[in-house]
Amino acid sequence: MKFSEIVQKLAIHLPEGPAVFRGEDPEITGVAAVDEATPGSLSYIEGGKFADRIAKTAATALILPMDPQFQQQASDRGIVWVATREPRLLFAHAIALFYQPFRLPAGIHPTASIHPGATLGENVAIGAFVSIAQGVKIANNVCIHANVSLYPHAEIGEGTVLHGHCTIHERTRIGKGCTIHAGAVIGSEGFGFVPSRAGWVKMEQSGYTVLEDGVEVGCNSNIDRPAVGETRIGENTKIDNLVQIGHGCKIGKNCVLAAQVGLAGGAKLGNNVILGGQVGVNNQVTVGDGVIASAKTGITSDVPPGAIVSGFPAIPNKQWLKTVVLFNRLPEIYQSLKQLQRLLGPKSN
């Protein structure tokens, strides 16, 4: 499409109003990373450390920050541009103009197994070998890809997409506009066993798993249901691949959990929490609103709202950065200590 048409379609995402280089109006054939762009591509520059890419890129059009110097560089090269305070966010909207993920057409594949006691809304798409048990409720415009299993009385909200081979267990309620990726398991039994003289006794997991509207769960992630009560994932929270969320966890709104995060049973996250890859949270620990934990952090006790933590056990990020520098110097520090002990003599030992 023409560059001017793209800008027009993106105008709704430009609250400050579009600032556009008024040059030619080239045809744009796709989107690309700035280093990989070819003629006809639209790309973006997010900030100062990428400024040198403007002189090198083969992109025909760029999304730029509100920086007159960047804009002049692009103009001098004949690259058309649109400027915004959040170039990466606008680029995300631009990608959606050129690409939409595959979605099954409405209808039921003949190999699907649907219990007569299940309820299906309008415009539902059900792929090959899907299994839908008794009492399942599926709202309008839901898309269920091949080999998905829905256990009895699961509820799927309007517009939700279930990708291939995911499993939705009983006592699970999934809200509107959610996406469950391939291989994810929602509402599986929590890891509940009680010790006895005869060995471990299984505690049945009779609770519920609730995903509020707009939740996304990555491939091969697991969200367990509890013995009683509920496991709840707040609205618009995004969960990466290979994440384990234990029974009875409560996660707030707009949280982001990167790959291989693990939450033990009963952990609580506030709103807008960000957990980097391989972060672990102990059972019954509370993590406050807006907390950021860097990769591999081990959270063993409560974290106050707004904190940035790192390390194991978790400590404030600034303190952790200082300790990392010292850790790398431990051999040198140890040698200095040995030399000092030799100078001071035996009594110093």
Buried (B, 14 or more C-beta within 10 A) or exposed (E): EEBBEBBEBBEEBBEEEBBBBEBEEBEBBEBBEBEEBEEBBBBBBBEEEBBEBBEEBBBBBBBBBEBEEBBEBBBEBEBBBBBBEBBEBBBEBBEEBEEEEEEBEEEBBEEBEBEEEBEBBEBBBBBBBBBBBEBBBBBEBBBBBBBBBBBBBBBBBBBBBBBBBBBBBBBBBBBBBBBBBBBBBBBBBBEBEEEEEEEEEEBEBEBBBBBBBBBBBBBBBBBBBBBBBBBBBBBBBBBBBBBBBBBBBBBBBBBBBBBBBBBBBBBBBBBBBBBBBBBBBBEEBBBBBBBBBBBBBBBEEEBEEEBBBBBEEBBBBEEBEEEEEEEEEEEEEEEEEEEEEEEEEEEEE
